[in-house]
Amino acid sequence: MKKFDPAWLDRMYNNRALVPEHAMHFARWAEASDDARAAHPCQTDIAYGDGPMEQLDVFPSNQPGAPVVVFIHGGWWRSLDKSQHSFIAPAFKNLGGCVFIPNYALCPAVTIPQITLQMVKALAWVYRNAKKFGGDPSRIYVVGHSAGGHLATMLLDCVWPAYAKDLPADLVKGAMSISGLYDLEPVMHTPFLKGDLRLTPEQVRLASPALLPAPKKGVLYTVAGAEESAEFIRHNKLIQQAWGKQVVPVCETIPQRNHFSVLEDLTAPWQHLHQLAIRLVFGKV
């Protein structure tokens, strides 16, 4: 078993401490999300299950047969909400996409494997219901930030027919993980997270993408901000090393971006991260 220095772990993983202006980013996201819901037709708080927090918001496509983007928020699996991330939707909807933004129950009320299964349930619901909102169930892509990047990566690796016989093996055609986490062992030992996440070695084994076999279908784009901690940059490289360049053809750090500002690039058409996402979802450069 590896030994970790607790103070070093907190320095590496406490993004709010690393970015003192993080509250400014959260306020910006919330305001932009209010604007997005006001400007675009959407349906909020649709149940995808009957468990805690099992609801999603949808920004339907104006045209049938649209590619589907599912965005999963971050917050160390223990904070934040889908309502703060509606600002992601217009960038995809304006190009003809159909966008779903699910919530999930938060630690410590649930475990990370339980959250992962909630997201499996959400994606199964999206597959079965996408057409009602103009989405093409054969063109589902998942984008996630931080803890949401971890969940997006897990969904790419899901054995869908084992969950339900009506689901195709390639339900998720591709995923983009922004500042994602792929090795949960150091997270298990991080002091400021331990009390809420309550990770066990078995959960680390089950829910660390880098410790799992590479998916047989689909591709993963992984990115991180160049100004993030050394550990987040290590995670970013780790998943390509673990799964190979054929499965992870894009592994990049975005210059001059921290853990929070990097997400904002996703919504700006002139930014490289946005262009990567459009290439993944729409096949455009």
C-alpha positions in Angstrom: 0.0 0.0 0.0 1.3 3.4 -0.9 2.0 6.0 1.8 0.7 9.5 1.3 1.6 12.7 3.1 -1.7 14.2 4.4 -0.7 17.8 4.0 0.5 17.2 0.5 -2.7 15.5 -0.4 -4.8 18.5 0.8 -2.5 20.8 -1.3 -2.9 18.7 -4.4 -6.7 18.1 -4.2 -8.2 21.1 -2.5 -9.0 23.1 -5.6 -11.0 25.8 -3.7 -7.9 26.6 -1.7 -5.7 26.6 -4.8 -8.1 29.0 -6.5 -9.0 31.7 -4.0 -11.4 33.3 -6.5 -13.4 30.1 -6.9 -16.6 31.8 -5.5 -16.5 34.2 -8.4 -16.6 31.3 -10.8 -19.5 29.7 -9.0 -21.4 33.0 -9.1 -20.7 33.4 -12.8 -21.9 29.9 -13.5 -25.1 30.5 -11.5 -25.9 33.7 -13.3 -25.2 32.3 -16.7 -27.3 29.3 -15.9 -30.3 31.5 -15.0 -29.8 33.3 -18.3 -29.6 30.0 -20.2 -32.9 28.7 -18.7 -34.6 32.0 -19.5 -33.3 32.2 -23.1 -33.8 28.6 -24.2 -36.8 26.3 -23.9 -36.1 23.7 -21.2 -37.8 21.2 -18.9 -36.4 20.9 -15.3 -36.5 18.4 -12.6 -37.7 15.4 -14.7 -37.4 12.2 -12.7 -35.1 9.5 -14.2 -35.6 7.3 -11.1 -37.3 7.4 -7.8 -34.1 7.7 -5.7 -32.7 10.7 -4.0 -31.8 13.6 -6.4 -32.6 11.4 -9.4 -33.8 14.2 -11.6 -32.5 15.9 -14.7 -33.0 19.0 -16.8 -33.3 18.9 -20.6 -32.7 21.4 -23.3 -34.5 19.8 -26.3 -33.3 20.1 -29.8 -35.2 22.1 -32.4 -34.8 19.3 -34.9 -35.3 15.5 -34.6 -32.3 13.2 -34.8 -29.9 15.6 -32.9 -26.8 14.4 -31.1 -27.3 14.1 -27.4 -24.9 15.6 -24.8 -25.2 14.6 -21.2 -23.3 17.0 -18.9 -22.3 15.8 -15.4 -21.3 18.4 -12.8 -18.4 18.2 -10.4 -18.0 19.1 -6.7 -16.1 16.1 -5.3 -19.2 14.0 -5.4 -20.4 16.0 -2.4 -21.6 19.4 -3.5 -22.9 21.6 -6.4 -26.1 21.0 -8.4 -27.3 20.7 -12.0 -29.0 24.1 -11.7 -25.6 25.7 -11.5 -24.5 24.2 -14.8 -27.3 25.1 -17.3 -24.8 27.5 -18.8 -23.2 24.5 -20.5 -26.3 23.8 -22.6 -26.4 26.7 -25.2 -23.0 26.0 -26.7 -24.4 22.6 -27.8 -28.0 23.5 -28.3 -27.1 26.4 -30.6 -25.4 23.9 -33.0 -28.4 21.6 -33.0 -27.7 19.4 -30.0 -30.0 18.0 -27.3 -28.7 18.5 -23.8 -29.4 16.7 -20.6 -28.0 17.7 -17.2 -28.6 15.1 -14.4 -28.3 15.5 -10.7 -27.1 12.7 -8.3 -27.2 12.1 -4.6 -24.2 13.6 -2.7 -21.8 12.0 -0.3 -21.8 11.2 2.6 -25.5 10.1 2.1 -24.3 7.8 -0.7 -21.0 6.2 -1.9 -19.2 7.0 -5.1 -20.1 3.5 -6.6 -23.8 4.3 -5.8 -23.5 7.7 -7.5 -21.9 5.9 -10.5 -24.9 3.6 -10.7 -27.3 6.6 -10.5 -25.6 7.9 -13.6 -26.0 4.6 -15.3 -29.7 4.8 -14.5 -29.8 8.4 -15.9 -28.1 7.4 -19.1 -30.4 4.4 -19.6 -33.3 6.9 -19.1 -31.8 9.2 -21.7 -31.4 6.4 -24.2 -35.0 5.4 -23.8 -36.4 8.9 -23.9 -34.1 10.9 -26.1 -36.4 10.9 -29.1 -39.1 12.7 -27.1 -36.8 15.7 -26.9 -35.4 15.6 -30.5 -32.4 13.5 -29.5 -30.9 10.5 -31.4 -30.4 7.7 -28.9 -27.6 6.3 -31.2 -25.6 9.5 -30.8 -25.1 9.9 -27.0 -22.0 11.7 -25.7 -21.1 12.4 -22.1 -19.2 15.4 -20.8 -18.2 15.9 -17.2 -16.1 18.2 -15.0 -13.9 17.1 -12.1 -16.0 14.4 -10.2 -18.3 14.6 -13.2 -15.3 13.8 -15.4 -14.7 10.7 -13.4 -18.4 9.7 -13.8 -18.4 10.4 -17.5 -15.3 8.1 -17.9 -17.0 5.4 -15.9 -20.0 5.6 -18.1 -17.9 5.1 -21.2 -16.6 1.9 -19.6 -20.0 0.6 -18.6 -21.2 -2.9 -19.8 -24.6 -1.6 -20.7 -26.3 -4.9 -21.7 -25.4 -6.3 -18.3 -27.4 -3.5 -16.7 -30.5 -3.9 -19.0 -30.9 -6.1 -22.1 -32.5 -3.3 -24.2 -29.3 -1.2 -24.0 -26.6 -1.4 -26.7 -23.0 -2.1 -25.8 -22.0 1.3 -27.4 -24.7 3.4 -25.7 -22.0 6.1 -25.0 -20.3 6.9 -28.3 -17.7 9.2 -26.7 -16.9 11.1 -23.5 -15.0 14.2 -22.6 -13.6 14.4 -19.1 -12.5 17.9 -17.9 -10.2 17.8 -14.9 -11.3 14.2 -14.2 -10.1 11.7 -11.6 -9.1 8.3 -12.6 -7.2 6.8 -9.5 -9.2 7.2 -6.3 -6.5 5.7 -4.0 -4.9 9.1 -3.1 -8.4 10.6 -2.8 -9.3 8.0 -0.3 -6.5 9.3 2.0 -7.0 13.0 1.4 -7.9 14.6 4.8 -10.4 17.2 3.7 -12.4 14.6 1.7 -12.2 11.5 3.9 -15.1 12.3 6.2 -17.6 12.8 3.4 -16.4 10.3 0.8 -15.7 7.4 3.1 -13.9 5.5 0.4 -12.8 1.9 1.0 -10.1 0.0 -0.8 -12.8 -2.1 -2.5 -14.6 1.0 -3.7 -11.3 2.4 -5.0 -10.9 -0.8 -7.0 -14.4 -0.7 -8.4 -14.6 3.0 -9.2 -11.1 3.9 -10.4 -11.2 4.0 -14.3 -7.4 3.6 -14.6 -7.7 0.3 -12.7 -10.4 -1.0 -15.0 -10.1 -2.6 -18.4 -10.3 -0.1 -21.3 -13.7 0.1 -22.9 -14.2 -1.8 -26.1 -16.3 0.9 -27.7 -16.1 4.6 -27.9 -13.4 7.2 -27.2 -12.4 9.5 -24.4 -11.1 13.0 -24.6 -9.3 14.0 -21.4 -8.2 17.6 -20.6 -7.0 19.6 -17.6 -6.0 23.1 -16.9 -2.3 23.7 -17.1 -2.5 25.7 -13.9 -4.1 22.8 -11.9 -2.1 20.9 -9.3 0.5 18.3 -10.3 -1.9 15.5 -9.2 -4.7 16.6 -11.6 -2.2 16.8 -14.4 -1.0 13.3 -13.4 -4.6 12.0 -13.5 -5.0 13.5 -16.9 -2.0 11.6 -18.3 -2.7 8.5 -16.3 -5.9 7.5 -18.1 -4.2 7.6 -21.6 -1.4 5.5 -20.2 -3.9 3.0 -18.8 -6.3 2.8 -21.7 -4.0 3.6 -24.6 -4.1 6.3 -27.3 -6.6 4.4 -29.4 -9.2 4.7 -26.7 -7.9 8.1 -25.4 -6.8 9.9 -28.6 -6.9 13.4 -26.9 -5.0 14.1 -23.7 -4.2 17.8 -23.3 -3.6 20.5 -20.8 -5.2 23.9 -21.5 -2.8 26.8 -21.1 -3.5 29.5 -18.5 -6.5 27.7 -17.1 -7.2 26.5 -13.5 -9.6 23.9 -12.2 -12.6 26.2 -12.6 -11.7 28.5 -15.5 -11.0 25.5 -17.7 -14.7 24.5 -17.6 -15.7 28.0 -18.9 -13.7 27.4 -22.1 -16.3 24.6 -23.0 -18.9 27.3 -23.7 -16.8 29.7 -25.8 -16.7 28.9 -29.6 -13.3 30.6 -30.0 -11.6 28.3 -27.3 -9.8 25.1 -28.1 -11.7 23.1 -25.5 -15.0 24.0 -27.1 -13.7 23.0 -30.5 -12.5 19.7 -29.1 -16.0 19.1 -27.7 -17.7 20.0 -31.0 -15.3 17.6 -32.9 -16.3 14.8 -30.5 -20.1 15.4 -30.6 -20.7 16.8 -34.1 -17.7 15.4 -35.9 -16.6 19.0 -36.8 -13.2 20.6 -36.5 
